[in-house]
Amino acid sequence: MPPSEFQTTSWTLVRAAAGASTPDSRNALAKLCQKYWHTIYAFIRNRGYDQDQSRDLTQGFFALLIEKNYLSPANHNRGKFRSFLLTAVKHFLANEWDRTNALKRGGGHIPVSIDLVTAEGWHNATAVDHATPETLYERRWALTLLENVMSKLRTEFSNAGKAIEFERLSMFLNKDSDSARYETVAKELAISAGALRMSVHRFRQKYRQLLRSEITESVSRPEEIDEELRFLVSILGN
């Protein structure tokens, strides 16, 4: 893939959000907030802040991205978007607690609403004894990426009227099953076991395609895709 054709969606959103305040830039920021707030909340929570503080800081971080021009130094040629975002939130925590409280008191616009019950569930999913906040951030990032892939795949099947097929095929995504299991699911779908195996093969292919596409959104060069795939295996295998 030639460099000129290598489009990185997250970096595209960053450039849009870093520009002048327009409906498009605000929409870009909203998309960034929606995609990454779980990861940022979990990182802040693992830095020792309580639930309410973590919620306020996460909201403040996204609210101030444009106002404080946090995104202006972002350059997709500098590498992975997850690394840039981690650096940005560390800088924010070091400098913006008072500013966040002032924004909250002044009724400033908060672009992301956080459900603490949901947030804590995502935080607990990455809690590992003796792990650093940075390691937990990377694990949360990896889980978010995989969840985004499954969400896209589920939507594709649902839009095609194949929601039940998705639920059955997803059972075979990450593990091999014995013949009896294939026979059982094949009967549920009213197809042969052989046809099911072919569907599972195509399902896995589509998943891998979407996974590479999701990774492409957050790296700056094509050669970094395989590197990020190895990162996923490593961080989720620990």
C-alpha positions as CSV (number, residue, x, y, z in Angstrom):
1,M,0.0,0.0,0.0
2,P,1.6,3.3,-1.1
3,P,2.1,5.8,1.7
4,S,-0.2,8.3,0.0
5,E,-3.0,5.7,0.2
6,F,-2.4,4.8,3.8
7,Q,-5.2,6.6,5.6
8,T,-5.3,6.5,9.4
9,T,-8.8,7.4,10.7
10,S,-7.9,8.2,14.2
11,W,-5.1,10.6,13.1
12,T,-7.6,12.1,10.6
13,L,-10.0,12.7,13.5
14,V,-7.1,14.3,15.4
15,R,-6.3,16.7,12.6
16,A,-9.9,17.7,12.3
17,A,-10.3,18.1,16.1
18,A,-7.1,20.2,16.3
19,G,-8.4,22.7,13.8
20,A,-10.6,25.7,14.3
21,S,-13.8,25.1,16.2
22,T,-16.3,24.0,13.6
23,P,-19.2,21.5,13.6
24,D,-16.9,19.1,11.9
25,S,-14.1,19.5,14.5
26,R,-16.6,19.1,17.3
27,N,-18.0,16.0,15.7
28,A,-14.4,14.6,15.3
29,L,-13.8,15.2,19.0
30,A,-17.0,13.5,19.9
31,K,-16.0,10.5,18.0
32,L,-12.6,10.4,19.7
33,C,-14.3,10.7,23.1
34,Q,-16.7,7.9,22.4
35,K,-14.0,5.6,21.1
36,Y,-11.4,6.1,23.8
37,W,-13.0,7.2,27.1
38,H,-13.0,3.7,28.6
39,T,-9.3,3.5,28.1
40,I,-8.6,6.9,29.5
41,Y,-10.9,6.4,32.5
42,A,-9.2,3.1,33.4
43,F,-5.8,4.7,33.2
44,I,-6.7,7.6,35.5
45,R,-8.5,5.2,37.9
46,N,-5.3,3.1,38.1
47,R,-3.3,6.2,39.0
48,G,-5.1,6.1,42.3
49,Y,-8.0,8.5,41.8
50,D,-11.4,7.5,43.2
51,Q,-14.4,7.0,41.0
52,D,-15.7,10.6,41.1
53,Q,-12.3,12.1,40.5
54,S,-11.6,9.7,37.6
55,R,-14.9,10.5,36.0
56,D,-14.3,14.3,36.3
57,L,-10.8,14.0,35.1
58,T,-11.8,11.9,32.1
59,Q,-14.5,14.3,31.2
60,G,-12.1,17.2,31.7
61,F,-9.4,15.6,29.6
62,F,-11.7,15.3,26.6
63,A,-13.3,18.7,27.2
64,L,-10.0,20.5,27.2
65,L,-8.4,18.7,24.2
66,I,-9.4,21.4,21.8
67,E,-9.7,24.3,24.3
68,K,-6.1,23.9,25.5
69,N,-4.9,22.9,22.0
70,Y,-3.7,19.5,23.2
71,L,-4.1,18.1,19.8
72,S,-2.1,20.7,17.8
73,P,1.2,18.9,18.3
74,A,-0.2,15.6,17.3
75,N,1.4,14.3,14.1
76,H,0.5,10.9,12.6
77,N,4.1,10.6,11.4
78,R,5.2,10.4,15.0
79,G,4.0,6.9,15.5
80,K,1.1,5.1,17.2
81,F,-1.9,7.0,18.3
82,R,-2.1,5.0,21.6
83,S,1.3,6.3,22.5
84,F,0.3,9.9,21.8
85,L,-2.9,9.6,23.8
86,L,-1.0,8.2,26.8
87,T,1.5,11.0,26.7
88,A,-1.4,13.6,26.4
89,V,-3.3,12.2,29.4
90,K,-0.1,12.1,31.6
91,H,0.5,15.7,30.7
92,F,-3.1,16.6,31.5
93,L,-2.9,14.9,34.9
94,A,0.3,16.8,35.8
95,N,-1.2,20.2,35.0
96,E,-4.9,20.3,34.7
97,W,-6.6,19.2,38.0
98,D,-7.3,22.8,39.0
99,R,-8.3,23.8,35.5
100,T,-10.7,20.8,35.3
101,N,-12.4,21.8,38.6
102,A,-12.7,25.4,37.3
103,L,-14.3,24.1,34.1
104,K,-16.8,22.0,36.1
105,R,-17.7,24.9,38.4
106,G,-18.2,27.2,35.4
107,G,-20.5,24.8,33.7
108,G,-18.2,24.2,30.7
109,H,-19.2,21.8,28.0
110,I,-18.4,18.2,28.8
111,P,-18.4,16.1,25.6
112,V,-18.7,12.6,27.2
113,S,-21.1,11.4,29.8
114,I,-19.7,8.6,32.0
115,D,-21.8,6.0,33.7
116,L,-19.8,5.1,36.8
117,V,-21.2,1.5,37.0
118,T,-20.1,0.9,33.4
119,A,-16.8,2.7,33.9
120,E,-16.0,0.6,36.9
121,G,-16.8,-2.6,35.1
122,W,-14.3,-1.7,32.3
123,H,-11.8,-0.6,34.9
124,N,-12.1,-3.9,36.9
125,A,-11.7,-5.9,33.7
126,T,-8.1,-4.7,33.4
127,A,-7.2,-4.8,37.1
128,V,-4.1,-7.0,37.5
129,D,-2.1,-7.2,40.7
130,H,1.3,-5.5,40.5
131,A,0.7,-4.1,37.0
132,T,1.6,-0.5,36.3
133,P,-1.0,2.0,35.2
134,E,0.8,2.1,31.8
135,T,0.5,-1.6,31.4
136,L,-3.1,-1.5,32.3
137,Y,-3.7,1.3,29.9
138,E,-2.2,-0.8,27.1
139,R,-4.3,-3.8,28.1
140,R,-7.4,-1.7,28.1
141,W,-6.5,-0.3,24.7
142,A,-6.1,-3.8,23.3
143,L,-9.4,-4.9,24.7
144,T,-11.2,-1.8,23.4
145,L,-9.7,-2.5,19.9
146,L,-10.9,-6.1,19.9
147,E,-14.4,-5.0,21.2
148,N,-14.6,-2.5,18.4
149,V,-13.8,-5.2,15.8
150,M,-16.5,-7.5,17.2
151,S,-19.0,-4.6,17.3
152,K,-18.4,-3.8,13.6
153,L,-18.7,-7.5,12.7
154,R,-21.9,-7.8,14.7
155,T,-23.4,-4.8,13.0
156,E,-22.5,-6.2,9.5
157,F,-24.3,-9.4,10.3
158,S,-27.3,-7.7,11.9
159,N,-27.7,-5.3,9.0
160,A,-27.8,-8.4,6.7
161,G,-30.5,-10.0,8.9
162,K,-28.0,-12.6,10.2
163,A,-27.8,-11.7,13.9
164,I,-28.4,-15.3,15.0
165,E,-25.7,-16.6,12.6
166,F,-23.3,-14.1,14.1
167,E,-23.9,-15.4,17.6
168,R,-23.4,-19.0,16.5
169,L,-20.3,-18.3,14.4
170,S,-18.6,-16.2,17.1
171,M,-18.5,-19.3,19.3
172,F,-15.9,-20.7,16.9
173,L,-13.7,-17.6,16.5
174,N,-10.8,-18.2,18.9
175,K,-10.9,-21.9,19.4
176,D,-11.3,-25.2,17.6
177,S,-14.3,-27.3,18.5
178,D,-15.0,-31.0,18.1
179,S,-17.1,-32.4,15.4
180,A,-20.1,-32.9,17.7
181,R,-20.2,-29.1,18.4
182,Y,-20.2,-28.4,14.6
183,E,-23.0,-30.9,14.1
184,T,-25.1,-29.3,16.9
185,V,-24.7,-25.7,15.6
186,A,-25.2,-26.8,12.0
187,K,-28.6,-28.3,12.9
188,E,-29.5,-25.0,14.6
189,L,-28.7,-23.1,11.5
190,A,-30.2,-25.7,9.2
191,I,-27.0,-26.3,7.2
192,S,-24.5,-29.1,6.9
193,A,-21.5,-29.4,9.2
194,G,-19.3,-28.8,6.1
195,A,-21.1,-25.7,5.2
196,L,-20.8,-24.5,8.8
197,R,-17.0,-25.0,8.7
198,M,-16.8,-23.0,5.5
199,S,-18.9,-20.2,7.2
200,V,-16.6,-20.3,10.2
201,H,-13.6,-20.0,7.9
202,R,-15.1,-16.9,6.2
203,F,-16.1,-15.5,9.6
204,R,-12.5,-15.7,10.8
205,Q,-11.2,-14.2,7.6
206,K,-13.6,-11.2,7.9
207,Y,-12.6,-10.8,11.6
208,R,-8.9,-10.7,10.7
209,Q,-9.6,-8.1,7.9
210,L,-11.6,-5.9,10.3
211,L,-8.8,-6.3,13.0
212,R,-6.1,-5.1,10.6
213,S,-8.4,-2.2,9.5
214,E,-8.9,-1.2,13.1
215,I,-5.2,-1.3,13.7
216,T,-4.6,0.7,10.6
217,E,-6.6,3.6,12.1
218,S,-4.1,4.1,14.9
219,V,-0.7,3.7,13.3
220,S,1.3,5.9,11.0
221,R,2.9,3.5,8.6
222,P,1.8,0.2,7.0
223,E,4.8,-1.7,8.5
224,E,3.5,-0.9,12.0
225,I,0.4,-3.1,11.5
226,D,2.1,-6.4,12.1
227,E,4.0,-4.8,15.0
228,E,0.7,-3.8,16.6
229,L,-0.7,-7.3,16.0
230,R,2.3,-8.7,18.0
231,F,1.6,-6.1,20.7
232,L,-2.0,-7.4,21.0
233,V,-0.9,-11.0,21.4
234,S,1.8,-10.0,23.9
235,I,-0.3,-7.7,26.1
236,L,-3.4,-9.9,26.2
237,G,-1.3,-13.0,26.8
238,N,0.1,-11.7,30.0
